[in-house]
Amino acid sequence: MDFPPWMQRAIQARLDEMSSQIEHDPELSRVRGETDEAFEALFAGKDVELTAEYAEWENRYIVSKGIENERLYIQGLRDGIQLTASLLGQSMLAERGHESD
């Protein structure tokens, strides 16, 4: 089932809005800063993938991506629940309107 173009645009706009909010989140900014520091330390070693700095950078990177994905997922669930409730509410109002005819 394809969504109508207006709904696709609305979903994309909401995703863009939430991505922007997450991008400026203070906790995520802190984690990204730590990730960047670990990444810079990474290149101080010779065999990058075998260094403790690489493992540290990789761990911090995975954590930062996990936070981003978790927040996008949770917001998507909230938006989906709100949309479903709204559509069900409209459907119930329409059914009540037909019953009184």
N, C-alpha and C positions, 0 to 999 in steps of 0.2 A: 504494500500500500504506500503510495507516494503522498506526501503532504502537499497541500496547495502552496503555490509560490508565496502567498502572503504569510503563511504559517512558517515556511522555511526561513523567510526574512526575519520574522519575529524571533524564532529560535536562535538564529545567528546573531541577531542584535543582543539578545540576552546573554549568549555565550561570550560575546565580545565585552559586554558590560562586566560580567563576573570575572573574566580573565583580567581585566583592567584593575578591578578591586583587589583581586588576589595578588597581582603584580606589585601593588603598593602596600600590602599587608606588612606591619612592623615585624612580626615573628618571622615571616618568610624572608624579609629583607635581612634580618640578622643571620638566618641560616645561610642565605646566599652569600653574605659577606664572609662567613666562615668557610664556605665552599670555595670562594675565590681565593682566600688566603691559602687554603690547602692546595689548590691548583697551582698557585705561584710557587709554593714550596716543592711541588712535584718536579718541576724542571731543574731544580738545584741538583738532583741526583743524576747519575749516568745511565743506569739501566732502569728506566722509569717504572716499568711494570713490576719490578721486584722490590721497590722501595716501600718503606712504611708510609712515606708521604703520599704515594699513589693510593695505597689502601685507605688512608685517611680522606683523601679527596674523593675517592669513589664512594665511600660510605656517606660522606656529607652530601654528595650529589644525589645519591639514591634517596636520602632523607628529604631533601628539598623537593625533589620530584614527587615523592610520596605525599608530602603536605599539599602540594598544588593539586594533585589528582584527587586526593580525599576531599578537599574543599569544593572542587568542581563537581564531584560526584554527589556530595551532600546537597549542594545548592540545586543540582539537577533534580534530585529526588523531591526537594521542597517545591520547586517550580512545577514538577509533574503532578504532585499531590494537589497543589493549589489549582492547577488547570483542570484536573479531573473533578475536583469538588465543584468548581465553577460550572463546568459542563453538565455535571449531574444535577446541580441546582437549577440550571436553566431548563434541563429536560423535565425535571419534576414540575417546575412552574408551567411549562407548556402542557404537560399531561393534565394538570389540575384545570387549566384553562379549557381543555377539550372536554373534561368531565362536566363542567358547568354549562356546556352548550346544549 
